[in-house]
Amino acid sequence: MSAPVFRFAPSPNGHLHLGHALSALLNRDLAQRAGGRLLLRIEDIDPERSTRAFEASILDDLAWLGLVWEQPVRRQSEHIGEHAAALRTLRARGLLYPCFCTRGDIRAATARDEAWPHDPDGAPLYPGTCRALGAAERERRIADGEPHAWRLDMAKALGESRAPLTWRELDESGESADIAADPAAWGDVVLARRDVPTSYHLAVVVDDAAQNITHVVRGRDLFAATAVHRVLQEVLALPEPLYRHHRLVLGPDGRKLSKREGAQSIRALRQASTTVQDVRRLVGV
């Protein structure tokens, strides 16, 4: 039997904070206990926010935390062709459609109904405005250069998936249980935009498969999104890893730590003479 493969996959759009330290250390510890491998992936598909300076900072902080990972490091931006191939597969099977709606269009279409459903992240579900467009109109608007995204036709995708759709979730003791997946709760998710040629959802399942990841250990905030990843794994015939969604590190306001909200960075803690043992104590591992 092959050794289990774990991965830590940060985005280089800011410095690491304690929430990242928890996830990185947990992946490292679990890989060691299982006699497995630890890979590092840089999820840099957002060209506007990702920088090599932040990447260098991440690598430095992880080395300081004591992580050792296999080389080479996989950068998502260097594998856009693989993500594009997955998109072509979905398009050829009629599972994607171009969406010409702006965020403002969607807000206007859904704001009129106070009971309009929202996805697990709190955004209004896409109303399907462009789903019914004919092939000729789609092609004309694309040829005219009209900005568009590519959405997954969730109903069709679920129709091609095994039912019921589940994933295996590991708890802290290592025991696993089947979790019912509800991809429909997310509606017709965006899988690519003109400015970002792949989405997190698509890139993560393609990259996990390419790296033979067997164990996905990540924050609880991504628990519900696993349903989208499972339907994509099904329709793309990709392997299903085991999942563990760990607790989050919360700030004084009770919310999860966030780069955008200015969470204290590992770099700042290091400059304040914080030790690795201090970090482990702060995150509880």
BAMAR-514968 format. One line per 4 residues: number of its first residue (from 1); for each residue x, y, z of N, C-alpha, C. Coordinates in Angstrom, 3 decimals. Layout:
# residues N
NUM = X Y Z X Y Z X Y Z; ...
This chain:
# residues 285
1 = 0.846 -1.192 0.000 0.000 0.000 0.000 0.883 1.245 0.000; 0.531 2.221 -0.838 1.314 3.451 -0.926 1.185 4.270 0.346; 2.233 5.035 0.646 2.196 5.906 1.818 1.169 7.006 1.619; 0.448 7.401 2.671 -0.513 8.504 2.544 0.199 9.805 2.195
5 = -0.517 10.658 1.486 0.055 11.926 1.027 -0.804 13.079 1.548; -0.178 13.964 2.312 -0.821 15.154 2.861 -0.286 16.375 2.120; -0.997 17.488 2.240 -0.518 18.725 1.611 -0.958 19.931 2.427; -0.107 20.953 2.389 -0.487 22.261 2.913 -0.474 23.196 1.719
9 = -1.548 23.993 1.552 -1.723 24.736 0.303 -2.108 26.183 0.564; -1.162 27.027 0.960 -1.476 28.437 1.222 -1.518 29.264 -0.060; -2.176 30.409 0.031 -2.208 31.379 -1.062 -1.238 32.513 -0.745; -0.389 32.895 -1.684 0.606 33.945 -1.417 0.040 35.349 -1.598
13 = -1.020 35.632 -0.846 -1.639 36.966 -0.924 -1.560 37.681 0.416; -0.640 37.253 1.252 -0.427 37.856 2.559 0.496 36.969 3.367; 0.853 37.435 4.563 1.703 36.646 5.448 0.873 35.596 6.192; 1.507 34.507 6.570 0.828 33.472 7.348 0.478 33.992 8.736
17 = -0.655 33.523 9.272 -1.033 33.836 10.650 -1.217 32.531 11.432; -1.702 32.620 12.658 -1.796 31.439 13.513 -2.743 30.379 12.951; -3.774 30.798 12.231 -4.654 29.816 11.615 -3.924 28.959 10.611; -3.041 29.576 9.821 -2.236 28.805 8.883 -1.261 27.901 9.634
21 = -0.698 28.408 10.719 0.252 27.600 11.494 -0.422 26.338 12.010; -1.653 26.452 12.507 -2.382 25.275 12.977 -2.510 24.251 11.864; -2.945 24.680 10.695 -3.159 23.748 9.589 -1.848 23.135 9.117; -0.813 23.946 9.000 0.475 23.441 8.539 1.056 22.429 9.518
25 = 1.039 22.769 10.809 1.589 21.863 11.818 0.773 20.581 11.929; -0.539 20.696 11.815 -1.384 19.514 11.893 -1.113 18.581 10.720; -0.981 19.133 9.513 -0.651 18.300 8.364 0.705 17.623 8.552; 1.689 18.384 9.033 3.013 17.812 9.242 2.964 16.690 10.281
29 = 2.286 16.941 11.412 2.227 15.950 12.476 1.501 14.681 12.027; 0.386 14.846 11.317 -0.379 13.685 10.864 0.401 12.886 9.830; 1.112 13.578 8.948 1.924 12.869 7.959 3.020 12.058 8.643; 3.650 12.636 9.649 4.699 11.907 10.364 4.151 10.688 11.079
33 = 3.010 10.853 11.748 2.426 9.723 12.477 2.010 8.584 11.554; 1.575 8.946 10.348 1.098 7.941 9.403 2.220 7.382 8.528; 3.434 7.867 8.731 4.530 7.458 7.873 4.321 7.918 6.441; 3.685 9.080 6.300 3.318 9.569 4.976 4.211 10.684 4.477
37 = 3.791 11.274 3.381 4.523 12.342 2.717 3.801 13.665 2.923; 4.577 14.761 2.956 4.009 16.102 3.077 4.426 16.913 1.861; 3.428 17.422 1.131 3.680 18.268 -0.030 3.249 19.692 0.270; 3.856 20.617 -0.443 3.484 22.027 -0.340 3.003 22.492 -1.709
41 = 1.861 23.166 -1.712 1.323 23.716 -2.948 1.051 25.208 -2.744; 1.489 26.029 -3.673 1.240 27.460 -3.613 0.043 27.754 -4.515; -1.051 28.198 -3.905 -2.295 28.413 -4.650 -2.360 29.884 -5.080; -1.726 30.150 -6.218 -1.516 31.519 -6.682 -2.287 31.816 -7.963
45 = -3.534 31.359 -8.034 -4.305 31.567 -9.264 -4.843 32.991 -9.389; -4.804 33.763 -8.306 -5.282 35.146 -8.351 -4.098 36.060 -8.643; -3.932 36.494 -9.905 -2.734 37.272 -10.259 -2.696 38.656 -9.638; -3.844 39.190 -9.240 -3.865 40.543 -8.687 -3.370 40.583 -7.245
49 = -3.545 39.494 -6.510 -3.202 39.501 -5.080 -1.985 38.650 -4.747; -1.633 37.707 -5.618 -0.521 36.803 -5.328 0.801 37.440 -5.740; 1.813 37.305 -4.863 3.140 37.848 -5.171 4.212 36.845 -4.760; 5.345 36.926 -5.443 6.479 36.068 -5.076 7.069 36.502 -3.727
53 = 6.912 37.774 -3.364 7.404 38.221 -2.059 6.646 37.523 -0.941; 5.325 37.440 -1.061 4.546 36.723 -0.053 4.890 35.238 -0.062; 5.110 34.680 -1.259 5.500 33.270 -1.332 6.798 33.024 -0.567; 7.776 33.895 -0.770 9.047 33.749 -0.073 8.845 33.838 1.444
57 = 7.979 34.735 1.876 7.677 34.874 3.297 7.039 33.601 3.841; 6.126 33.013 3.070 5.471 31.771 3.487 6.486 30.649 3.645; 7.358 30.483 2.663 8.360 29.416 2.733 9.266 29.601 3.940; 9.638 30.859 4.208 10.507 31.143 5.344 9.809 30.812 6.669
61 = 8.543 31.209 6.796 7.800 30.930 8.027 7.612 29.429 8.227; 7.310 28.703 7.163 7.101 27.262 7.294 8.387 26.546 7.697; 9.503 26.981 7.124 10.783 26.388 7.516 11.070 26.685 8.981; 10.758 27.890 9.431 10.951 28.251 10.840 10.082 27.378 11.750
65 = 8.877 27.050 11.292 7.992 26.182 12.075 8.469 24.736 12.108; 9.452 24.416 11.292 10.010 23.069 11.306 9.472 22.151 10.233; 8.728 22.693 9.276 8.194 21.852 8.216 9.276 21.541 7.185; 9.239 20.313 6.708 10.086 19.884 5.603 9.160 19.262 4.573
69 = 9.218 19.749 3.351 8.308 19.269 2.312 9.109 18.812 1.103; 8.459 18.001 0.300 9.103 17.482 -0.894 9.217 18.573 -1.961; 10.237 18.431 -2.778 10.440 19.339 -3.908 10.093 18.611 -5.204; 9.654 19.311 -6.240 9.453 20.760 -6.274 8.117 21.162 -5.673
73 = 8.035 22.402 -5.248 6.766 22.962 -4.800 5.880 23.171 -6.029; 4.616 22.788 -5.923 3.690 22.983 -7.045 3.040 24.355 -6.932; 3.185 25.146 -7.987 2.495 26.432 -8.076 1.315 26.271 -9.023; 0.122 26.624 -8.558 -1.051 26.467 -9.405 -0.921 27.247 -10.706
77 = -0.304 28.419 -10.649 -0.199 29.262 -11.842 0.616 28.603 -12.946; 1.420 27.603 -12.604 2.229 26.907 -13.595 1.501 25.704 -14.196; 0.256 25.492 -13.769 -0.505 24.323 -14.235 -1.887 24.723 -14.732; -1.999 25.965 -15.194 -3.284 26.444 -15.705 -3.760 25.577 -16.874
81 = -2.814 25.042 -17.648 -3.189 24.187 -18.763 -3.956 22.956 -18.320; -3.614 22.405 -17.152 -4.331 21.233 -16.639 -5.740 21.610 -16.202; -5.867 22.788 -15.605 -7.203 23.258 -15.213 -8.045 23.521 -16.459; -7.416 24.108 -17.499 -8.130 24.396 -18.737 -8.596 23.109 -19.405
85 = -7.790 22.061 -19.319 -8.189 20.777 -19.910 -9.423 20.224 -19.207; -9.480 20.379 -17.883 -10.659 19.928 -17.146 -11.882 20.734 -17.559; -11.701 22.042 -17.756 -12.813 22.874 -18.221 -13.301 22.420 -19.596; -12.363 22.105 -20.496 -12.758 21.649 -21.833 -13.549 20.351 -21.753
89 = -13.159 19.476 -20.851 -13.893 18.224 -20.673 -15.322 18.495 -20.237; -15.489 19.380 -19.277 -16.826 19.701 -18.784 -17.657 20.392 -19.858; -17.038 21.268 -20.624 -17.765 21.957 -21.703 -18.205 20.965 -22.773; -17.333 20.048 -23.141 -17.658 19.076 -24.181 -18.833 18.193 -23.774
93 = -19.007 18.009 -22.486 -20.111 17.178 -21.993 -21.354 17.999 -21.666; -21.312 19.281 -21.978 -22.479 20.116 -21.756 -22.745 20.452 -20.311; -21.705 20.389 -19.466 -21.866 20.646 -18.029 -21.504 22.078 -17.638; -21.014 22.867 -18.595 -20.693 24.268 -18.337 -21.495 25.151 -19.277
97 = -21.762 26.370 -18.824 -22.363 27.354 -19.723 -21.780 28.729 -19.399; -21.686 29.593 -20.444 -21.154 30.936 -20.200 -22.205 31.798 -19.511; -21.760 32.574 -18.532 -22.648 33.468 -17.791 -22.160 34.895 -17.997; -23.039 35.741 -18.528 -22.687 37.117 -18.847 -23.157 38.101 -17.774
101 = -23.720 37.594 -16.696 -24.245 38.444 -15.628 -23.113 39.026 -14.786; -23.237 40.271 -14.409 -22.313 40.869 -13.456 -22.810 40.596 -12.041; -21.972 40.879 -11.065 -22.413 40.721 -9.675 -23.598 41.636 -9.391; -23.567 42.836 -9.999 -24.691 43.754 -9.836 -25.971 43.203 -10.422
105 = -25.866 42.536 -11.578 -27.040 41.914 -12.188 -27.648 40.882 -11.247; -26.787 40.083 -10.631 -27.270 39.020 -9.743 -27.906 39.611 -8.496; -27.269 40.645 -7.941 -27.854 41.295 -6.766 -29.228 41.865 -7.095; -29.347 42.509 -8.256 -30.625 43.111 -8.641 -31.695 42.051 -8.859
109 = -31.317 40.922 -9.454 -32.285 39.874 -9.759 -32.779 39.159 -8.517; -31.932 39.108 -7.478 -32.311 38.352 -6.277 -32.825 39.237 -5.149; -32.484 40.526 -5.174 -32.873 41.413 -4.073 -34.379 41.616 -3.999; -35.073 41.391 -5.105 -36.524 41.605 -5.110 -37.280 40.557 -4.296
113 = -36.613 39.447 -3.990 -37.256 38.359 -3.250 -36.544 38.191 -1.910; -37.183 38.600 -0.829 -36.549 38.529 0.498 -36.271 37.098 0.920; -36.991 36.149 0.347 -36.807 34.743 0.712 -35.856 34.020 -0.242; -35.141 34.777 -1.084 -34.259 34.141 -2.062 -33.190 33.315 -1.335
117 = -32.959 32.072 -1.776 -31.981 31.225 -1.071 -30.556 31.713 -1.232; -29.738 31.417 -0.243 -28.330 31.784 -0.246 -27.481 30.511 -0.120; -26.245 30.598 -0.596 -25.351 29.449 -0.487 -24.758 29.391 0.918; -24.010 28.334 1.256 -23.461 28.207 2.607 -22.535 29.342 3.028
121 = -21.992 30.091 2.075 -21.146 31.241 2.414 -21.948 32.526 2.567; -23.266 32.439 2.349 -24.122 33.595 2.544 -24.410 34.422 1.307; -23.906 34.009 0.148 -24.169 34.746 -1.092 -25.466 34.245 -1.726; -26.232 35.143 -2.362 -27.467 34.684 -3.016 -27.164 33.704 -4.136
125 = -27.973 32.649 -4.236 -27.772 31.681 -5.305 -28.008 32.330 -6.660; -27.197 31.919 -7.615 -27.354 32.440 -8.962 -28.724 32.032 -9.509; -29.492 32.972 -10.082 -30.855 32.659 -10.515 -30.949 31.905 -11.835; -29.822 31.600 -12.459 -29.866 30.817 -13.689 -30.203 31.611 -14.931
129 = -29.984 32.907 -14.894 -30.381 33.792 -15.992 -29.821 33.327 -17.339; -28.549 32.955 -17.365 -27.897 32.611 -18.633 -27.969 31.123 -18.962; -28.506 30.327 -18.070 -28.541 28.886 -18.299 -29.387 28.523 -19.520; -30.431 29.296 -19.750 -31.367 28.976 -20.830 -31.014 29.627 -22.161
133 = -29.925 30.358 -22.246 -29.549 30.992 -23.509 -29.271 29.936 -24.569; -29.675 30.206 -25.776 -29.413 29.284 -26.869 -27.956 29.304 -27.282; -27.530 28.240 -27.969 -26.134 28.119 -28.377 -25.716 29.262 -29.282; -26.594 29.687 -30.182 -26.244 30.755 -31.118 -25.993 32.066 -30.388
137 = -26.849 32.381 -29.421 -26.670 33.626 -28.675 -25.409 33.564 -27.825; -25.138 32.438 -27.221 -23.910 32.296 -26.440 -22.689 32.547 -27.312; -22.648 31.895 -28.466 -21.492 32.019 -29.343 -21.336 33.451 -29.856; -22.465 34.094 -30.173 -22.401 35.467 -30.665 -21.832 36.398 -29.605
141 = -22.305 36.255 -28.381 -21.858 37.157 -27.327 -20.395 36.918 -26.966; -19.974 35.680 -27.012 -18.561 35.387 -26.771 -17.709 35.964 -27.893; -18.163 35.777 -29.146 -17.425 36.301 -30.301 -17.342 37.818 -30.262; -18.351 38.466 -29.692 -18.355 39.928 -29.575 -17.454 40.419 -28.441
145 = -16.858 39.494 -27.724 -15.952 39.875 -26.647 -16.629 40.258 -25.347; -17.884 39.847 -25.176 -18.602 40.194 -23.951 -18.018 39.417 -22.768; -17.654 40.109 -21.701 -17.090 39.403 -20.537 -18.055 38.339 -20.014; -17.484 37.207 -19.615 -18.330 36.123 -19.120 -17.523 35.212 -18.201
149 = -18.243 34.496 -17.386 -17.676 33.437 -16.555 -18.235 32.114 -17.046; -17.631 31.029 -16.587 -18.141 29.697 -16.920 -18.699 29.066 -15.652; -19.982 28.727 -15.696 -20.669 28.145 -14.548 -20.940 26.663 -14.770; -20.880 25.930 -13.684 -21.241 24.519 -13.705 -22.755 24.394 -13.657
153 = -23.327 23.655 -14.585 -24.760 23.354 -14.531 -24.928 22.268 -13.478; -25.240 22.694 -12.261 -25.214 21.768 -11.132 -26.217 20.632 -11.296; -27.403 20.934 -11.811 -28.407 19.878 -11.972 -27.901 18.797 -12.927; -27.277 19.204 -14.044 -26.750 18.215 -14.987 -25.597 17.433 -14.367
157 = -24.730 18.137 -13.642 -23.589 17.468 -13.017 -24.050 16.430 -12.008; -25.045 16.785 -11.219 -25.559 15.822 -10.242 -26.228 14.652 -10.934; -26.820 14.913 -12.104 -27.439 13.834 -12.860 -26.435 12.819 -13.365; -25.163 13.227 -13.487 -24.112 12.321 -13.947 -23.277 11.771 -12.799
161 = -23.670 12.066 -11.570 -22.918 11.611 -10.393 -23.638 10.461 -9.707; -22.866 9.702 -8.975 -23.478 8.644 -8.174 -24.322 9.254 -7.060; -25.383 8.579 -6.732 -26.245 9.053 -5.640 -26.365 7.933 -4.606; -26.373 8.268 -3.329 -26.152 9.619 -2.789 -24.672 9.983 -2.796
165 = -24.401 11.262 -2.900 -23.029 11.748 -2.941 -22.568 12.028 -1.509; -21.412 11.470 -1.141 -20.893 11.617 0.223 -19.387 11.852 0.171; -18.819 12.159 1.356 -17.372 12.087 1.509 -17.060 11.481 2.864; -15.832 10.994 2.999 -15.386 10.382 4.249 -14.667 11.435 5.075
169 = -15.189 11.698 6.275 -14.637 12.710 7.173 -13.983 12.032 8.364; -12.724 12.391 8.620 -11.976 11.863 9.757 -12.135 12.781 10.954; -12.247 12.201 12.143 -12.280 13.017 13.352 -10.906 13.004 14.012; -10.783 13.627 15.176 -9.476 13.750 15.826 -8.889 12.415 16.230
173 = -9.740 11.413 16.435 -9.246 10.091 16.824 -8.857 9.244 15.624; -9.130 9.740 14.430 -8.827 8.972 13.232 -9.979 8.140 12.725; -11.099 8.150 13.452 -12.284 7.433 12.986 -12.946 8.219 11.858; -13.584 7.499 10.938 -14.198 8.173 9.798 -15.695 7.919 9.759
177 = -16.394 8.830 9.123 -17.842 8.715 8.965 -18.229 9.286 7.606; -19.304 8.756 7.038 -19.812 9.282 5.780 -20.593 10.562 6.032; -20.269 11.600 5.267 -20.974 12.878 5.343 -21.771 13.068 4.053; -23.046 13.351 4.197 -23.879 13.597 3.020 -23.482 14.916 2.373
181 = -23.201 14.881 1.079 -22.811 16.083 0.338 -24.042 16.710 -0.306; -24.118 18.035 -0.258 -25.250 18.752 -0.844 -24.734 19.839 -1.785; -24.198 19.449 -2.952 -23.677 20.454 -3.881 -24.737 21.428 -4.365; -25.995 20.982 -4.426 -27.060 21.864 -4.915 -27.205 23.107 -4.061
185 = -26.777 23.041 -2.801 -26.860 24.201 -1.921 -25.999 25.356 -2.426; -25.056 25.069 -3.320 -24.165 26.098 -3.862 -24.659 26.636 -5.201; -25.644 25.998 -5.789 -26.128 26.445 -7.086 -25.104 26.225 -8.180; -25.244 26.970 -9.273 -24.352 26.846 -10.428 -23.075 27.643 -10.173
189 = -22.113 27.014 -9.538 -20.890 27.712 -9.122 -20.047 28.109 -10.332; -19.297 29.193 -10.174 -18.365 29.655 -11.201 -17.097 28.810 -11.140; -16.672 28.302 -12.303 -15.447 27.502 -12.370 -14.313 28.223 -13.097; -14.620 29.324 -13.772 -13.571 30.110 -14.432 -14.121 31.488 -14.772
193 = -13.223 32.472 -14.738 -13.544 33.828 -15.169 -12.516 34.276 -16.189; -12.824 35.360 -16.858 -11.900 35.858 -17.870 -10.571 36.278 -17.238; -10.615 36.931 -16.071 -9.392 37.415 -15.436 -8.692 36.333 -14.621; -9.435 35.336 -14.164 -8.856 34.215 -13.419 -9.339 32.940 -14.113
197 = -8.467 32.250 -14.857 -8.911 31.172 -15.735 -9.324 29.882 -15.040; -9.272 29.857 -13.736 -9.777 28.699 -13.003 -10.230 29.175 -11.630; -11.154 28.448 -11.029 -11.629 28.804 -9.692 -10.912 27.953 -8.650; -11.047 28.363 -7.392 -10.503 27.549 -6.310 -11.074 26.139 -6.373
201 = -12.397 26.030 -6.566 -13.032 24.712 -6.555 -12.431 23.787 -7.600; -12.279 24.275 -8.815 -11.758 23.423 -9.881 -10.279 23.139 -9.684; -9.503 24.177 -9.389 -8.060 23.998 -9.258 -7.711 23.024 -8.144; -8.419 23.097 -7.030 -8.049 22.266 -5.887 -8.290 20.784 -6.168
205 = -9.372 20.442 -6.869 -9.613 19.022 -7.136 -8.664 18.502 -8.209; -8.364 19.334 -9.220 -7.417 18.912 -10.252 -6.023 18.736 -9.661; -5.596 19.686 -8.828 -4.259 19.618 -8.244 -4.135 18.492 -7.225; -5.172 18.281 -6.409 -5.104 17.172 -5.452 -4.946 15.840 -6.181
209 = -5.661 15.681 -7.295 -5.546 14.443 -8.066 -4.158 14.329 -8.696; -3.653 15.429 -9.248 -2.343 15.406 -9.899 -1.229 15.076 -8.912; -1.401 15.498 -7.661 -0.377 15.254 -6.640 -0.648 13.980 -5.835; -1.666 13.227 -6.225 -2.011 11.969 -5.537 -2.260 12.177 -4.046
213 = -2.946 13.275 -3.720 -3.238 13.569 -2.320 -4.267 12.557 -1.805; -3.962 11.952 -0.678 -4.876 10.970 -0.081 -5.632 11.544 1.113; -5.060 12.576 1.769 -5.656 13.159 2.968 -5.676 14.685 2.839; -6.870 15.259 2.804 -7.025 16.712 2.756 -7.390 17.182 4.161
217 = -6.452 17.859 4.796 -6.640 18.365 6.157 -6.643 19.883 6.069; -7.784 20.493 6.363 -7.940 21.933 6.190 -8.973 22.455 7.168; -9.186 23.772 7.174 -10.042 24.405 8.164 -11.520 24.080 8.004; -12.217 24.223 9.108 -13.660 23.942 9.142 -14.442 24.867 8.220
221 = -13.879 26.016 7.884 -14.581 26.944 7.007 -14.772 26.389 5.598; -14.051 25.332 5.242 -14.184 24.713 3.924 -15.004 23.430 3.962; -15.602 23.129 5.107 -16.384 21.894 5.245 -17.489 21.824 4.195; -18.323 22.853 4.103 -19.461 22.814 3.183 -19.009 22.784 1.731
225 = -17.892 23.449 1.418 -17.401 23.491 0.036 -16.968 22.125 -0.459; -16.726 21.192 0.448 -16.337 19.841 0.042 -17.400 19.207 -0.842; -18.650 19.609 -0.677 -19.717 19.073 -1.520 -19.468 19.420 -2.991; -19.020 20.651 -3.258 -18.704 21.041 -4.628 -17.519 20.238 -5.147
229 = -16.530 20.038 -4.314 -15.345 19.291 -4.730 -15.700 17.841 -5.041; -16.627 17.288 -4.280 -17.015 15.898 -4.542 -17.743 15.753 -5.874; -18.616 16.686 -6.214 -19.311 16.532 -7.497 -18.328 16.718 -8.650; -17.347 17.604 -8.502 -16.344 17.770 -9.549 -15.474 16.521 -9.674
233 = -15.115 15.926 -8.550 -14.349 14.676 -8.616 -15.140 13.590 -9.333; -16.429 13.560 -9.106 -17.268 12.553 -9.747 -17.323 12.752 -11.258; -17.648 13.955 -11.703 -17.840 14.162 -13.139 -16.521 14.158 -13.901; -15.399 14.408 -13.232 -14.093 14.374 -13.879 -13.371 13.047 -13.657
237 = -14.039 12.115 -12.969 -13.464 10.792 -12.694 -12.128 10.903 -11.964; -12.078 11.766 -10.952 -10.885 11.958 -10.139 -11.036 11.201 -8.823; -9.927 10.771 -8.225 -10.015 10.017 -6.968 -10.527 10.885 -5.824; -11.149 10.230 -4.869 -11.701 10.908 -3.690 -10.753 10.736 -2.512
241 = -10.174 11.821 -1.996 -9.335 11.699 -0.802 -10.183 11.604 0.462; -9.536 11.291 1.565 -10.164 11.424 2.873 -10.055 12.879 3.312; -11.015 13.328 4.104 -11.032 14.718 4.547 -11.017 14.801 6.066; -10.388 15.848 6.552 -10.502 16.229 7.956 -10.551 17.749 8.013
245 = -11.610 18.276 8.561 -11.780 19.729 8.685 -11.586 20.117 10.146; -10.462 20.742 10.411 -10.080 21.026 11.797 -10.700 22.330 12.286; -10.672 22.510 13.584 -11.187 23.737 14.208 -10.417 24.941 13.689; -11.020 26.105 13.828 -10.395 27.347 13.401 -9.790 28.078 14.584
249 = -8.773 28.866 14.314 -8.217 29.760 15.323 -8.992 31.070 15.229; -9.593 31.468 16.339 -10.460 32.645 16.348 -9.759 33.847 16.986; -10.128 35.015 16.518 -9.595 36.243 17.082 -10.386 36.683 18.291; -10.006 37.798 18.917 -10.720 38.303 20.091 -12.197 38.587 19.835
253 = -12.548 38.848 18.565 -13.949 39.133 18.237 -14.757 37.868 17.961; -14.121 36.697 18.111 -14.819 35.435 17.896 -14.878 34.990 16.448; -14.292 35.782 15.536 -14.280 35.401 14.129 -12.944 34.760 13.771; -12.956 33.951 12.700 -11.713 33.307 12.288 -10.702 34.361 11.860
257 = -9.425 34.042 12.052 -8.365 34.955 11.658 -8.367 35.120 10.145; -8.052 36.326 9.695 -8.097 36.632 8.270 -6.967 37.576 7.904; -6.322 37.301 6.759 -5.303 38.222 6.257 -5.910 39.595 5.986; -7.097 39.588 5.393 -7.723 40.858 5.022 -8.080 41.689 6.240
261 = -8.354 41.021 7.349 -8.718 41.740 8.565 -7.509 42.081 9.417; -6.317 41.824 8.887 -5.096 42.228 9.574 -4.710 41.350 10.746; -4.980 40.039 10.639 -4.582 39.124 11.711 -3.066 39.178 11.907; -2.632 39.094 13.160 -1.201 39.153 13.463 -0.470 38.026 12.739
265 = 0.593 38.349 12.068 1.299 37.380 11.238 2.320 36.586 12.044; 2.682 35.422 11.507 3.764 34.627 12.089 5.054 35.445 12.063; 5.250 36.189 11.002 6.455 37.025 10.889 6.537 38.019 12.043; 5.406 38.648 12.381 5.392 39.602 13.483 5.651 38.897 14.808
269 = 5.084 37.713 14.982 5.327 36.953 16.205 6.804 36.588 16.328; 7.407 36.198 15.224 8.832 35.865 15.244 9.667 37.081 15.646; 9.310 38.236 15.104 10.044 39.462 15.434 9.883 39.848 16.894; 8.798 39.352 17.514 8.565 39.611 18.933 9.151 38.514 19.814
273 = 10.047 37.698 19.233 10.760 36.633 19.961 9.864 35.483 20.384; 8.733 35.292 19.704 7.896 34.126 19.943 8.622 32.889 19.427; 8.559 31.790 20.176 9.205 30.552 19.759 8.204 29.636 19.065; 8.720 28.608 18.402 7.840 27.616 17.770 6.987 26.936 18.827
277 = 7.574 26.674 19.992 6.814 26.067 21.075 5.676 26.992 21.524; 5.936 28.279 21.530 4.879 29.245 21.866 3.743 29.171 20.846; 4.107 29.070 19.580 3.077 28.992 18.524 2.256 27.724 18.685; 2.912 26.621 18.960 2.185 25.353 19.140 1.233 25.476 20.325
281 = 1.669 26.135 21.383 0.802 26.314 22.539 -0.385 27.215 22.196; -0.131 28.262 21.412 -1.199 29.208 21.060 -2.272 28.560 20.187; -1.856 27.626 19.322 -2.842 26.994 18.427 -3.309 25.641 18.949; -2.696 25.151 20.033 -3.190 23.934 20.669 -2.821 22.650 19.969
285 = -1.596 22.571 19.404 -1.136 21.303 18.813 0.243 20.963 19.366
